[in-house]
Amino acid sequence: MRGRGGARGSRTPSAPWSRLKPVEMDPLEAMGLPSKGDTRLLDLKTQERYYTKIVERYMSFCSDAGERDELLRRFASLHFSSTTTNERNVPPESTTSSAAADLSGVPIAPATVPSNTKGLSDVLSALRKLREGIVASKRVDDFAIQVYLFCIRLSVLVKHPESYHPAILHLLRRIHPLHSMTSVEMSEVVGYLILDTACRRNDLAEAFALRHRYRVRDAKVDAILDALAHDNYVEFNRLKRRVDGHRAKLLEYAEEGVRKHLLKCFGRAYLGVDLNFLEMCADSEWASLKAEDGVGWELDGAKVIIRKVKAR
């Protein structure tokens, strides 16, 4: 008995065990921010592997959406909690500390993340980490350009200027002088910067200055700036339909202001106008004009009464 008891007491488990299940970490979330002390993304090979995972997650998000309309709806449904800041003098990213100053103060996490857009939110957060790693490692090559272009395009689509604006500045001011982009890439990035300056930041003078500084020769950009300078909503809306999806997203920032100017012109120039003509010019239905633009005119059948002539 004693021997059996001793044998039983001397047994040891063949392998370590625990009641806790191992935690499965998301490969994108497992990586930390370089500005917060995680140095793994300072390694160039690690950056490339991490970027591959980001692209795979993004492709998975697009595949899950299925149809094009559903994908666009998911892009539009992702809203970020951010504060309005004047980005006219935002410095370019140069070191880890500057990257932290530019990015850590901006909440990248969305205020509300629907389950069908969490994949996209994770991609944007991961791109922020990767950008910090590229800046801290002072990487300037084709890979850095590829990452920044991907980040800019995606951030423009989800209308997140806190991501694409500093990325554009760093790409133009730090990377391009040392490792040139192609002429097509350069034209694309500068075009985004000009349209963002004119539409979101409402600084037409700076937009024209940027066009002159970078010697942009783009007929559509010129036409958009001309439409904004003349508050020509009909031409602006026509151009918005003709540009690609990324530029159209940037034009959305200025759409409301230009349309309201159009409605003010109607209010000053007309006593009444046909409803169909008004809706065609404003590219909006009557109910939307009343609810969203605050139009206080009266509808009389198919005619809109803007002002009534006072009887003498």
N, C-alpha and C positions, 0 to 999 in steps of 0.2 A: 504493500500500500504506500509505503513511504517512497519506494522507488518510483511508483507510478505517479504519485503526487509531485515528486521532484521533477519527473520528466515533463508532466503537464505544465508545471510552473515555469520550466525553463524554455518553453516554446516561444518563439518570436514570430510575428507576422512575416510572411514571405515578401510582402510589398507594403509600402506605406499606404494608409487609407485615411479617409476623412469623410465626415458627414456632409461637408460643403462641396457642392459641385463646382468644378473649375469655371471661372468666369470667361465667357467668350467675348473678347474685345473686338469692337469694330476696327479694322485696320486703319480707317481714316481718322477715327476719334482717338486711337491709341497714341498717335503722334502728338506731341505737345508743341507749343509755340516757342521758337528760338528766343524770342524776347522775354519769355518767362523761365528760361534756363534750360530748356530741352535742346541739346546740341546735336541730336541725331540727323537733323535735316541740313547740317552743315557739310555732310559728306555728299559728294557729287553723285555717286552711284545710288545712294539712298534716295536722293532727290528724284532720280530717274525712275526708280522702282515705285516710289510714292505717286509720281505723276501717272504712271501706267494704271495704278489702282483708281486714281481719280477719274481717268478717262473711262475705265470699265464701269464705274458706278454711274457716270453720266450716260453712257450708252444704255445701261440697264434701265435708268429712269426714262429715257426716250422710248425704249421698247415697251415698257409697261404702259405708257400713255397710249400707244397704238396709233390712233388716228391723229392727223395733223391738228385738227381743231381742238381735240382734247389736250394735246401737248401745249398749244398756245394758251388754253384755259388754265393749265397748271402753272405756266410761267406767270400769268397775270394774277393768279391767286396767292402768290408768295409775296407777302408784305413784310417789310422790315421796320423794326422800331429804331428810329434814328433821329438825331437832332439836326435842325437846319443850321448849317454853318456856311460861312463865306469861304469858298474854296479858291478864290481868285489868286491868293498868294500862298497856296499850299506848297511846301517845299518838296523836292523830289526825294525818294527814298535813297539813302546812301549807306547807312550802317545799321547795325542791329538796333541801336538806340533810336535812330531816326525812324526806322520802320515801326518800332514800338510806339513812338509818339504819334505817327500818322495813323496807325491801325488799331492799337489797343484801346484807344479812347472811343472807337466807333463800334457800337454793338453790332456784330455780324449776325448774331442769332435772331431769327425772326420773332416778332412779337407773338404771333400765333402760327404754328406750323401744322397744317393739315397733314394727315397721314400720307396722302398721295403726293406731297411735295417735300417730305423729309429728306428723300434722297438728294434732291437739288440743294436743299439747305446744307446738307453734309458736304456736298461738293464745293460749295462756296466757302465754307469754313476751312476745308482742307486746302483750297487754293490760297487762302490767306496765309496759312502756315508755310506752304511751299514758297510763296513770294518772300516771306521773311527769311527763309533759309537761303534763297538765291541772293538776296540783298546782303545778308550777313557774310556769306561766303565769297562775295564780290564776283559772282559768276557772270561772265559776259560772253555768250556764245549762241549758237543756233538754238540750243535747248532753252536757254533763258528767254529768247524771243518767242519761241513756240509757246511756252507756259504763259507769258504775259499776253500774247494775242488771244489764247484760249480764255484767259481770265477776263480780258476786256470784252470780248464778244458775248460771253455768257452773262456778265454783269450788266451789259447794256440791255440784253433781252429781258432781264428781270428788273430793270430800272433801279439799279443799286449804285448810285454815283460814288458812294464812299469806297467802293471797290474799284470801279473802272477809272475814275478820275486820277487818283494818285498813281495807278498802274500806267496810264497813258503818259503822265509826266515823267515817270522814271524811265519808261521805254524810250521816250524822245530825248531826254536830257542826259541820261547816264549810259544806257546800253547802245543806242544807235550811233553816237559819236565814236565808240570804240569798236563796235561790230555792227556793220550796216545792215539794215533791213532791205528787202527788195523794194523796187519803186512802187509796186502794187501794194505791199504791206504798209509802206510809208504813207501812201495816199489814203489808204483806209483809216489808219490811226489818226492822222491829222484831220481827216474829214470828221471823225467822231468828236475830236476836240473842238473843232470850229462849231459844229452843230450843237454840242453841249453848252458851249459858251453863249451862243446866240439864243438857244431855246430855254434851257434850264436856268442858266445864270442871268439871262436877259441882259447881256452886255454885247450889243451889236458892234460897238466901236472896237472892242477887244477881238471880236470874231473877225472883223475885216483886217485888223492888224495881224492876226495869226495867218490869215490867208495870204497876206503880202509877205510875211516873214518866211513862210515855208514854200512860197511860190506855187500855190495850189492852182492847178488848171483842171477844174471840175465843173462842167456846165450845170449839173444839178445843184451842187453846193452854191454856186453863184446865183442860180434862180431862186433858191430858198432864202438866201440872205436878202435878195431884192424884194421878195414877197413880204418878208418880215419888216424890212425898212419902210415899205409902203403900206403896211397893215392890210395887205391884199389877201383876205381869207379864201376867196374862191381859187386863186392861183396857188396859195399855200396848200389847200386841201387837194388840189389836183396833183401837185408834186408829191404829197404824202402817199398817194396811191401808186405812184410810179417808182419810188425808191425801194430799196430792199428792206427787209424786216428790221434790221438793226438801226438803220437811219430813221425808219418810221417810228420806232420807239423813242428816239431822241426828240423827234418833232412833236410827240404827244405832250411834252412839257409846255410848249408854246401854244398848243391848239386852243385851249380855253380862253386865253387872253386875246388872241387874234379874233376868235369868234365873237367875243363880247364887244370888241371894237366894231365889228360888222353890224351887230345889233344896235349899237349906239348910232351908227350912221343911218340905219333904217329909221330909227326914232326921230332923228333930226331932219331927214329929207322927205319922209312920206307921211301922208295923213292916213293912208290905208294901202294894203298890198294883198295880192292874191296869196292864199295859204300855200299853194303848191310852189310858187316862186320863192317864198320865204324859206320853206323847208329845203328847197333845192340849193339855195345860196348858203344857208347855214349848215347844210348837211346834217340836219337833225329834225326829228318829228316835233310837232306842236307840243305834245305832252312833255317831252324832254326839255324843250325850251322853257316851259312854264316851271317845271320842277327843279331843273339843274341850273338854268341861267337866270332865273328870276324875272322872266318877261311878264310885265303887268298889262299887256294889251288884251283887247277883247276879241273874241272870235264870233263872227256873224256869218254862219253858213260856211262858204268857201272863201270868205274874205276876212282879213285881219284888220281891225280898227285900231290904228296906232294913236291917232289924236282926233278929237272931235272939234269941229269948228264951232266956236261959241256964237250963239245968235245975238244979233245986235238989238 
